[in-house]
Amino acid sequence: MKPLIVANWKCSPVTLKEAKQLFNSVARGIKNIKNVETVICPPFIYLPILGVSAFAKGFGGLRLGSQDCFWENPPTGGGAFTGEISPKMLKDLGVKYVIIGHSERRRHLKETDEMINKKTKAALLLGPKPILCIENLSQLKAGLRGISEKVIIAYEPVFAIGTGKPCSIVKAKKMRKSIKYPRVLYGGSVNSQNAKNYILEGGFQGLLIGGVSLNSQEFLKMIRDIEKI
């Protein structure tokens, strides 16, 4: 199983020009990367544009992901939900993965475990592969309630997100052992100095990268280092 490296651009970049430049820089940089699966999760409005760009330029090795989706009524994949994005719409755009339950959405948008569980079920039924973000085992259990399929899990301790204070390898490894799923990512203040240690020593199968993914050179350095593992 290849390490899965997921770039969460969050609400950046603020212009399409910058988004294209960043995307193309990463796409060119991973052209010869064979042993790492790389995913870019840009803001919704850039998804169709970057998808067309990737196809036109032959950037087949770079996957598109979404930062969220809605729990619309399956199996229609649409409905009267103003401002929301259906997993079926994402799939139609060629999106392969969707982040669900990120701590920033839990905190700022008051997403509950019930909402996150419904989104995960909708994604499994209609669209991209869900990446369920959790901080503890309680969130894991609630997010997967009623789900028998294997879901990608992302362990992201809140104290490490955007703070520059990553979780220790020892603590992260302990949490990884408690999550009985084959593919678990680590997220939280990952950089090119500590990235491969979460895979080599922590036992994770990939990484969920935030702020550093907006720096193409730093992001590519992480990917190249991980490919050497």
N, C-alpha and C positions, 0 to 999 in steps of 0.2 A: 504494500500500500504506500503510495507516494505521500510525502508530507503535504498537507493542504495549507497554503498561506493565503489568508483572506485580508484584503485591504479595505478597511471601513473609512471612507472619505468623510463620513458624517455630512455636515452642511458646508462643504468646501469642494473645490474652489468656487469662488463667487461669479466667475465668468466662464462662458463656454470655451473661449480661446484658451484659458488656463487649463481647463479640464482636458481638452484635446491634447495640449502639449504634454501634460503629465501622463495621460493614458498612452500616447504614442511613445514617449520615452521609456516607459515600463515595458510596453509591448516589444519594442526593439531590443531592449536589454535582456529579455527572457527568450529570445528567438532560439537560442541553442541550449536552453535549459530543458533537460529530458526527465529528470527525476524529482521534480517538484511541480505540484499543481497550483497555479496562481490565479486568484480571483480578485477582481476589482468591484467594489460596491460603491458606486457614485450616487449622488442625489438622483431621485427619480427622473427629473427632466433631462438628464444627460444619457440615460440608458439607451433610447433608440438611436441617438446620434452616434454614440461610441460603438454601439453594436454594428451599425452600418460601416463605420470607419474601420473596425477590426476586420470585417468581411472583405471590404474593398482592398485593404492593404495586406491581406493574407496573414493577419495576426491570429492564427488559429490556436496558438498555445495559451492564449489568455482568455479566461472565462469571465462572464459578467455575473454579478450578484446584485441583489437588492437589499436595502437596509431595513425593509419592513414589508408587510402586506396586510390585507384585511381578511376578516373571517367570514366573508359574504356567504350567502346560502348556497352550498353545493347542491347539485352539480351544475347550476346555471353559470356560475363564475361572474355574475354581474348583479346589478340591482340598484335600488334607490339609496345609495350610500355616498352622499356628497363628499367629495374630496378624498375618497379612498381609492386604493389600487388593488385589484384582484390578483390572486396568484395565477389565475388563468391568463390574464393580460401579460404578466411577467413572462410566463412560459412562452407565449406567442412571440415575445421579443427576443427569445433565445437566452433568457436569464436562467442560469443553472442552479443558483443557490439563493437563499433568502435568510437574512439575519432576523431572528425573532426574539423579543424579550430583552433587548439590550438595556443595561442598567440606566442609561440616560432616558430612555422612554419610560421605564418604570418610575423614575424619579420625576422628570419634568412633565410627562403626559399622564401620570398616574395609572399606567397600565397594571392591571391585576394579573394574578396567576391564572384566573379563569379566562381572561381575554387572551393571554399568551397561549394557553392550552388550545383555545378555539382556532387561533391563527395557525398553530402547528398542525392541527388536524386538517385545516383547509389546504395548507401547502402540500401536505402529504397526498391529499386526494386530487388536487387540481394543478399543482404547479411545481416550482423549483424545490430542490432538496433543502429542508429547513436546518438552520444552525441555531439551536436553542441556547441562549445565553443564561447562565445561572451564576449565583454567588455562593449558594449553599445547597445542601442535599434536599432541604425542604422545597426550594424552588424547582429543583430537578423533578421531584416526585409529583408536585402539582402540575408542572408543565407537561408531563408525560401521562397524566391521568387518562386512562381509556385508550392509550396508544400502545400497540404491540410491535409496530415497525421500528427498526433501528434508526435513530436520529443522530445527527452530528451534534455534539455538545460542546459549548465553549465556556470554560470556567474563567470568569473575569471578576476577581475580588475588587470591590468598589474602591477600596483605599488605594489601589494601584492604577486606576484609570485616569490618565491625563495628569498624574501627579509627579511623574518622574521617580516614583518609589515602587519598583516592581516587587511582587511577592517573592519571597525567598524560594529557592529551588526545593528546599526541604519541605516547606509547607505546601507548595504547589504539588509536589510528588505525592504527598500524603493524600491530598484531595483527589488527585488522579486515580489513585488506587481505590478510592471509595466510589468512584463513578464506574459502574460495571457496563461500560459501552466501548465498542471497539475503536471508535474514532472520537477523540476528545482534543479540543484545541485549548491553548492558553492565551489569555488576553489581559493586558495591563502593563503599560510602561515598558513594552518590548523595544529593544534597540539592537543594533548590529553587534554589540558586545555580549549581550546575554541571550540572544534569540536561539542559537543552536543548543544551548544548555538545557532549555526547557524540553527539547526533543531528546537529546542524548541522555541527560541525567533525570529529567522530570518524567519521562515516559509519555509525553504528549505526541499526538500524531499531526500536529500542525499548530498554527498561530493565528490569532485574530489581531490585526495591527491597526491602530488608530492613527494618531498624529504623525508618526514617522512615515506612514505610507504616502504622505503628501510631499515627501522629499524623495524623488525618484532614485537618486544615487544611494542614499542610505537604505532604501527599501530593496534595491537591487543587490546591494552588498549582502544583506541578510539572506536573500534567496540563493545567491551564489555560495555562501558559506554553508547553507543547509544542504545544497545539492552535493557538497563534498562529503557529507556524513555517510 
